[in-house]
Amino acid sequence: MFDPNNSDLDRSVRDSIDLFQKARVGDAAPVKPRVPKSVLVVIDGSTQDGTSIGFARTLKEQFDCKLGVVDARESYAENDVADGVAAGLEAQTLSRTEGDSYEQILAAVEKSGCDFLIVPCPYGRDLNHVGADSAGTVIDVLLSRSPVPLLVVREPYEVGQNPFRSVILVLIGENAAAPDAAALATGLTRATGDVELVLLLEEEFYENFRDIFKALNPESQITREQLVEALQKEHLRLHQSLLKSSAEVGFTYRMEAHGEGDPELNELDADQGHPLVVLALEHGDHASEGHVADRVRRSKNPLLIVPTARAPKPNE
């Protein structure tokens, strides 16, 4: 393993390379599983609605959470679709408000007091008509401004009795939202499920880190394998916490680390099995925001995005 303390870099530079300074773990407490208490289901008349409804029904059955339904389409003025879905789910219909779809959704989140959001992606248009690489403006805004975790439905499919049996938590580096993402991942999967922590070294991060490091110390070399090992050390505390939680709750757990492009990562995007992919979103972190936006566009599987609190921008 590369040790920056053996180089000629001065103290200020060494202190800035946080990825290599996080191996002091100490005693890690088990992750405390968390489940939704109030879920808002956003519908739009697309083929994804059936999958969203299936998720909502499962959450209600498994966790006895309160459900709300809203139809935020700008060009659709009636509530009859939302009323019908709400009746089938024994949920409350939230009335429409003025504004763009994303403004209506954010207003419904605030009004309902929900702690979990289910939304089709792209919103208001069928995925098969706009292309698999499209997320849409509504989702882009929700990723930036939603104060609660959002379950993004991509490819429509029939939701089985246990859609959260297989959960994959993906992290690309240090992330302030990781503990909350792990708490939801373990809460949803329950004792009979399988949780996998995937640590992903993105190629862009490796190249940038290598170039910066070489500029600081031209004679040094750093490999992808060294950065993957550092990434594992970075998340050693979370790994230990998940191990302890696995022993207490009973779910199966494992951790893997991969470089971008490894064949093992195909499961994240393949249209089969439909694991729930959980992404920690740290607002204000360019790498985290870029990774989540890219994963949303590429994935055929449902994605649960768990954000950190976002500092309000001026005039908001």
N, C-alpha and C positions, 0 to 999 in steps of 0.2 A: 504493500500500500504506500502510495506517495505521502511523504510527511513534509509539509511546508516548513516546519521548524528546522529542517536540515538544509534549507536553501539559504541564500544570501539576502533574501527579501527582508526589509526592515519590519519592525513591529507593526507599524500602521498598515502596511500592505497585508501582512499575515492576518491581522485582525479583521480585515475586510473580506477575507475568503471564508465566509461563514459555513460553507458547505463542508469544510474540513475541520470545523471546530465544534461539532455538535455531538461528539461521541460520548460525552459524560451523561449517562442515563439515570443512574440512581434507581430507586425502587419505583416502578411504574404501577399505578393503580389500574384495575380493570376498567375498560370502557363501560360506561353506564348506558345501556340501550335506551333509545328514545323512540316513541311512536307518535304519529299525528293524533291530535285531539279534535281538530276542526279542519275539514278539507273543502276547498272550493274547486268545483269541476267547471271548466270553461269549455263550452261546446260551440261548434260552428257549422254543423250540418255536413261535415266532411266524412270520409270513410274512417277517419281516426276516432270519431265519436264513440263507436262501439267499444274500442279498446279502452278509451278513457273511462267509460261507464263501467267496464269490467274491473278496472283498477279500483274505482271508487266503491263498487259493491264489495270487493274483497277487503278493502280497508275498513269498511263499516262492519263487516261480519267478524273480522279478526280482532279489531281494536275498539269497536263500539264508538267510533268517532262521529261527530256531527258533520252532516254534508250540506253544502249549498251548491246551487247550479246557476250559471249565468251564460246568456248568449249575448256576446258583445260585438256581433257583426254590425258594421256601420250601415250597410245597405238593407238590413232586415229589421223592420220596425216592430214586429210582433214578438210576444213571449210564448207562443203556443208550443214551440219545440222545447224550450227550457221547461215549461210547465209539465209537458209529457215526460221528459227525462226525470224531473224532480219527483213526479208522482211514482214512477217506477222504482226510484231509489229511496223513497220516503224522506226526501230532502226538501230544503227550502229554496224557492226561486228568488233570486235577487233581481230587482227591477233594473231596467236599463237607465243609464245616465247619458249625458251629452259628451261628445268628444270622440276622438279616434278610438279604435278598438283597445289599444294598449292603455289609454286613459280610463276607459270604462272598466277594464280588468283591474287596474291598480286601485280604482275607487271601490270596486267590489271587494278586493282584498282588505282594504281598510275598514269598510263597513261591516263585513262579516267577522272580522277579527280572526280569520283563519290562520293556521300555522303550516299549511301545506296546499300547494296549488297544482292542479293537473290541467295541462293545456296541449292542444294539438300543434304540430309544427310541420309546415308553416300554418299560421292561423288564418282562417278564412278562405283558404284555397286547398284543393286536393293535392296531396303530395305527388301523385302520379301525373298530374297535369303540369306542374311547375318545375319538375326535375328534382332528383334526389339530393342535389347539392345546394338546394335553396332552403334557407331558414326563415326569411321574411323579416320585415321591419318590426312587426309586433314582438316576435321572439327576441330580436336584437335589443329592443327597449326593455323587455322583461328581464333579460339577462343582466342588464345594467342597473335596473331600478327595483326589481322585486325584493321586498324585505323578507320573504319567506322562501323556503325550498320549493322548487318547481319540478314536477315530473313531466318531462317532455315526451309526447307520444309521436313516434315517427311512423314506421311501417305499421299499418293496421294488421292485427291478428287476433285470433280468439284467445281471450285470457282464460287460463285454466284455474283450478282451485287454489293453486299456490304459486302465483306469479313472482313471488319474491323469494323463491327457494334458492336461486342462484344469484348472488350479488357480487359484483366486481367493483372495488373501490380503486380508482386510478389517481395517482399523484405524480407530478412531474418535478417536484422540489419542495422546499419549505413552504408551507401553506397554512395561514391562520385559520382557515375553515376546515382543516383536516379533522380536528377532534369532533366537531359537530357532524361532519359527513360520516365519520366512523360510528357515532352514536346512532344515527338514523339507519345506517346500513345494518348494524347488528340488531336494532329494534325491529326492522321489517322482516329480516330473514328468520327470526325466532329459532327455537331449539332444533328444528328438523332441517335447517338450511345449510348453505355453504357460502362462506365469505372468503373472497380472495383479495388481498392487497397487492396491486400491481404498481411497482415503481418504474416509471418510464423516463428514460434519458432521451430527450428529443435531440435530433441531429443539429438543429440550429443552436440549441444551448451548448452542445459540445463544441461546435465550431467557434462560437463566440468566446467561450471560456478558454479554449486552446489558444486563440489569437491574443486575448488579453494577457494570458499567462506567459506566452512567448514574448510579448512586448516587454513584460516586466523582467523576464529572465530568459534571454535568447537561447541559452544552452539547455534549458529544461525541456522535458518532453512529458506529455500527459496523454494517457490512452482512454478510450471509452470504458474499458474494464475498470480503470482506476476511478473514474467518475461514477460508474454504476455502484462500485463498492462504497464510495463516499455517500451516495444517495441512500444506500441501505443503512449506513451509520446515522445519517440524518434522521431517519424515521425509526430508529431502534426503539425509542420509548413507545411510540405508537404500536409497533410490532409486539412488544412485550405486553402492552395493555390489551391488545386484541387476543393474544394467547391466553391471558388470564380470563378474559370475558368468555372466550370459547369454552374453557374448562368449567366455568360457572354456569353458563346458559345451556351449552350442549351442542352448539352449531360447529360444523367443521371449518377449520381456518388454515390458510397457508399464505405465505408471502413469496412473490417472485419479482425479480428485477430484470428489465429488458431494455435494450437499445431500440430506438425507433426503427421500424422495418422488420423486426424479428417476426418470423412466421407465427409464433405463439400468440401474437397480438391480433391475429385475424378474427379471433372469437369476438372481439369488441365490436366489429362492424358487420359480421356475417348475419344474414337473415335466416338464422336457425337457432333453436334453443331459447332465444330471447332472454338472456340474462339481464338483470337490472344493472346498468352501468352507473355508478355513483361518481360524480365529479365535485371536488371541492373548488369553489370559486372565490379567490381572494380579490376583492375589488381594489383597484389601484395598482395591482401587480400585472404588468404587461404580459409576462409569460403565462400566468394563470388564465387571464382573460382570453388571450389568443388560443390557448389550448382548448378551453371549453367551447369557444365559438367554432373552432375547426372540428372538434369531435361531434358537435351537434349536427353539422352539415354532412359528416361522413357516416354517421351511425344509422343502422337500420333498427337498432334495438332501443327500447325505452331508456331515457337518461334522467337521472335524478341529480339536479344541480343544487348544491347546498352552498349558499353565499355567506360571506362575512357581512357585517353591517357596513353600509355604504355612507360615507360622509356626504351630506347634502351639498349640492352645487349652489352657487349664488343664484338668487331669484327663484329658488325652488320652494 
